[in-house]
């Protein structure tokens, strides 16, 4: 299955209340299928907050959208476009079920924890579905624990982790680093530490961008090796 090539690390900077990140994840999955086994990739999910000033308890959805987008009418037009794109990708989405827009810091801590358990992909999928399909409050600790357990994590381990402060500094530092790097739109794709692009691009664009970036890096490495030999 492997070709002997070193695995490249693709980091996706995203927020679990970002609809384009939800759509982008589906498009990424198709892009990975296009790349195939000859382009091994390790995918990691990194944190971002669309609403960095969101209070810990979150906000009622309609009030938040009216405040953020100017009016519920403007928000409705945006939601219709987003929902259409999601359905085109075969994704369910039901904004009417969403009652609160949460603070996502704790959800990002759970995603960080899931990486240690090799369950990041499953947790991210489950968080997107819980929010955009089921309308669950993914800022609520009990909801996050249930999601984690349904993904195969141990309830006691997750409970102890979320009850503490582990990784708060790591997650907040990663979010600050993304903004300091000029990333203001998500999803953002970073390959081996190098920014590729932002946005829920098509599977073809994602796969081609990754292929080209890997090829450029290989050429640079070859040239560097050649220079050292001369």
Steps between C-alpha positions, in 0.01 A plus 500: 500500500789737573759601244793574725438873473508704820159600627414868473301676769192694394358724771146632466436814703127512563214564739224252570228766461636602159268366228767531232732291716228233515466512122877523455553182699278307261688646203832415664389138537436485127832672430681235702331233289628675187853513642497131582755292688791634295472829690498405869367775724458536872202730560480703819225738613605830657285756686350829393219709649260671264362685801798566730298728729217251548409473871550157660125430497466590131220710351151437370537432129258754356627781720858412412434487125306825500791663682767343279337530157292815547158335492337160497400565138864537398588195707224299330648568154842383616357191666304408185821511295694300757226239533483462122875438483481248784217308336691498171779319686253250646515656847197549721464844659215642705556850640149509647606243759788717622387696804834630625830593338755365749840604619718232335811505722402183686411323175846585368654361816310176435635490143852545641438216747363279223827531307675317783244221464529491119134601479521856370326436170208321665461769767504783245236320290286442807525862614398631157204261488394577856491873428387533139267200478374441853523856633673389821684745722862397444613755754340288772738269686245218536426507126871486420550203732213310332646575157843377609361179649301430183828529309659234719683710759487401866242704693714534812807612304303764311320619812822543696659684207211740444466566873858626507687770311739284301564629147321833553831679452595280205171557318495875563864530389422311178204727429712811561776363278253450215382860522858628534581307181231699319236227492163672528285259300441131556536223414869572442731231366864477611735237358819423692480841666444690174170677438321376188161676482182585686146404409293192424655444158393221265651152549690545174651832611594361842669191357683695230624762749636225726670320210664819377617598850655158557670513158641848571636383835657195337672721241633731771633202695664360187662833420624537857649150491665582168650821639644318799661246273671761279 
